[in-house]
Amino acid sequence: MATRDSKSPDLERSLALLWSGRAGGRRGPRPKLSVEQIAQAAIRVADADGLEALSMQRIAAELGYSTMSIYNHIPSKDLLLEVAADIGAGRPPEIEGTADFRDAVRQWVAALWAGFQTRPWILRVPIDHSPIGPNQLAWLDRLLRPLLAAGLAGGQARAAAMHLTAVVRGTAQISVDMAKSHQRSAAELGRLLDEVIDERAYPALAAVHAAEATEAVETAETAEHEGHGLPVELDFGVNRFLDGVEAWVASHGKVRSPGAV
C-alpha cells in the first residue's frame, strides 16, 4: 500500500470537503445540494440504523436526488464517512468556571465519552491521518489548552492529547463491542472467574480479583460522585494520566501557565 504524504490528492480532497461551506460564506447563490446537507443525511441514517445501513444510494433516496448527484459532491463513501464523523462529533465543551487543568481535562474526557455513547458509529469510521476537520481541530484545541496550562511544551502537549484521545476512544470501542455482545453482568463474571482463577497458577490475577470484589462498591460510589459519568476503569486511567503529567512537569522544572484553561 502506498504511503500518503502531505501533498496526497486524497488528503487535499478530504481537507476541501471537510471545510466545504464551513469556513465562511461563499459568493454567489448557494447550490441546491451541498456537502453539509449530504453529511447531515448520512448522520441521520447512521443515528437511526447504524453505519452498516449507510450507502450512497440510501443518502440519495433520503434527499430525493440521484446517486450520481451525491457522488458529484462527495466522490466516495470513505470521504462521506469522514465528513459525517467530523460534523457528527459536534463542538467541544467550553469548560467554563474552572482554572484547574485536571478538572478541565476530565470535563473534556467526559464530553468525548458521552459523544461516543450517543453516536457509537463514529468509532467505526476509519482514521488514516491526523485531525484536519473543523470540529476535530476544535476538540484537539480544547484539550491542548489545559495541557499547555499544566506546563507541557507544544510537542509534549500534542503527544499527551493524542494519547488521551486514543485511551478514551479505545475504552469506548470496548464498551460498545461488549454491549453488542450482550455483556454478562460484572457480578456474574465475578462468580464465573471465582471458579477458574487458581491462586497457585495465577497469583497476581487472584490477588487483584479478590481485591476488586471488596473494593467494587466503594469504587463505583466514588466514580459516580467524582467521575463525570465515566466508567470506573476510564476514570482511574485518566486520573493516573493526570498524576503523570503533574509529576513530569514538576520533575522537569516546568512552570504552569497562569492563564485560564
Disulfide bonds with the S-S distance in Angstrom:
none
